[in-house]
Amino acid sequence: MNRMMTAWEVVKANQLTKELLDGLFKGEIGAVRIPHFLSPQLCSKALEGIKRYGVDYYEGVYPKIGKIGITQFEHRFSEDAKREYFRKAEKANQARESIFRDSGDPVGMVIDAVGEAWGSPAGIAREEESNHSYFAGLVRVMNRALLHTDWAGGLDGRDPDWTIGKIYAQLTWNIYLQTSSSGGATVVYQRPWRKSDQTYYKRKDSYGYDERVVENADAVRIVPERGEWIAFNPQYYHEVEEADGDTERITISSFIGLSPSKKLIFWS
């Protein structure tokens, strides 16, 4: 399988620009990375807050993934689950702010940076009918993530009954509060999700997909650094390679959607 980068590229920048965000939304750039988005001191303070709060683990997910926060993905299967998500979202946002009270809220920092680059205010998504706020800022502890995609809206959208299901394009970002001693690279393939993939490549009883779906696809491989902000288009297949060593890979992340009004909205 060819996993070497060719036409796709990773752009390293000192700050975000509208051109970089546009390139990610359109799938013209493999990833954007901004080193030192958080200083080592702020990363340490953030990790102290996470340790004080404690980490839960996803049920039935292997390899295991630890988390703080909630995900829309886990609440998308029924109206009752949707209501439960919004009941939890306010407390989850408050918990995030409490966890990061000494380091500063990374989600707020990213919203400010993205809004400035985009040229208009950005913010956490709200459900149109109820005006309930989504949650944004999932903390994850993982040593491996299987091949998958994340996509909420647009053509063949997976979540048509949610406001985020109306988006035209989607990004994901991570800040790496702690990196593994070795391994743990993120690989993004130049192969977008298609509805037919559910039939031909989706693994049974798993969120992952068969590697044949990205066979011969160009890819970028990113070995993250502590404090770095990395973003890519999650409609394209991606995975996290197995991490080794004594330190766990700990990140905070969310999605960014391009709404019909061209506003950028955040959720997890």
HELIX and SHEET records of a PDB file:
HELIX    1   1 LYS A   18  PHE A   25  1                                   8    
HELIX    2   2 PRO A   40  TYR A   53  1                                  14    
HELIX    3   3 PHE A   73  HIS A   75  5                                   3    
HELIX    4   4 GLU A   79  ILE A   99  1                                  21    
HELIX    5   5 PRO A  106  TRP A  118  1                                  13    
HELIX    6   6 THR A  163  LYS A  166  5                                   4    
HELIX    7   7 ASP A  197  TYR A  200  1                                   4    
HELIX    8   8 GLU A  211  VAL A  214  5                                   4    
SHEET    1   A 8 VAL A  10  LYS A  12  0                                        
SHEET    2   A 8 ALA A  31  ILE A  34  1                                        
SHEET    3   A 8 TRP A 229  PHE A 232 -1                                        
SHEET    4   A 8 ALA A 169  GLN A 178 -1                                        
SHEET    5   A 8 ARG A 249  LEU A 258 -1                                        
SHEET    6   A 8 LEU A 138  MET A 142 -1                                        
SHEET    7   A 8 ILE A  65  ILE A  68 -1                                        
SHEET    8   A 8 ASP A  56  TYR A  57 -1                                        
SHEET    1   B 7 VAL A  10  LYS A  12  0                                        
SHEET    2   B 7 ALA A  31  ILE A  34  1                                        
SHEET    3   B 7 TRP A 229  PHE A 232 -1                                        
SHEET    4   B 7 ALA A 169  GLN A 178 -1                                        
SHEET    5   B 7 ARG A 249  LEU A 258 -1                                        
SHEET    6   B 7 LEU A 264  TRP A 267 -1                                        
SHEET    7   B 7 GLY A 123  ILE A 124  1                                        
SHEET    1   C 4 ALA A 145  HIS A 148  0                                        
SHEET    2   C 4 TYR A 236  VAL A 240 -1                                        
SHEET    3   C 4 THR A 186  PRO A 192 -1                                        
SHEET    4   C 4 ALA A 219  ILE A 222 -1                                        
SHEET    1   D 2 SER A 182  GLY A 183  0                                        
SHEET    2   D 2 ALA A 243  ASP A 244 -1                                        
END                                                                             
